Amino acid sequence: MSKEKAEIISDIMAYVEKIGGGYPNWYVGTATDPKGKLYNTHKLKQGEPGLVRTANSEIQAADVVTYFVKKYKTKGDADSEVEPGRLHVYAYKLQPHTKP
């Protein structure tokens, strides 16, 4: 089920605070295939902290990334263009083996 931008921001903030590590130690991005992006591209391992939410639009998804990168200094591409199908917002805690 898709969520509004404010709901996704709130979910990510609550998750980061629950897991810890501070915002600069997190990556926030968008994807059409968030599981593939997390596990294949970023090399996150099963059981490591990660969260996926579906936005109502590609613009809202991109806005969430921009919000976290600019305000909280997370890793992520805040200046990426809005791409069709990129409705999923994901966040994960950076690990020594992950690739931002």
C-alpha positions, 0 to 999 in steps of 0.5 A: 500500500502506498503512503504519503510523503510525510508518512514515509519520512516519519517511518524512516525517522522512527526506524533510524532512531530505533536502530541507531547510528545517526543519520549520516550513517544511513543511505536513503534512495528510490528504486523500482525494485528495492530488494534488488537495489538493497541486496544486489547493488548496495550489498546489504545482507539479510537481517541487516537494518533496512526499510522499504516504503512505497510512495504515492508518486515518483515525485514524492519518493524523490522528495523524501530522498532530498529531504533526508540528504539535505536536512539530515546528511544521509547518503543518497542522490538528492539531485537525481531526476524523477524516473518512471516507476521509482515509487519505492523509497528505501533506507539502510544503515551503512555497513563496512561491506555495503556500497552507497 
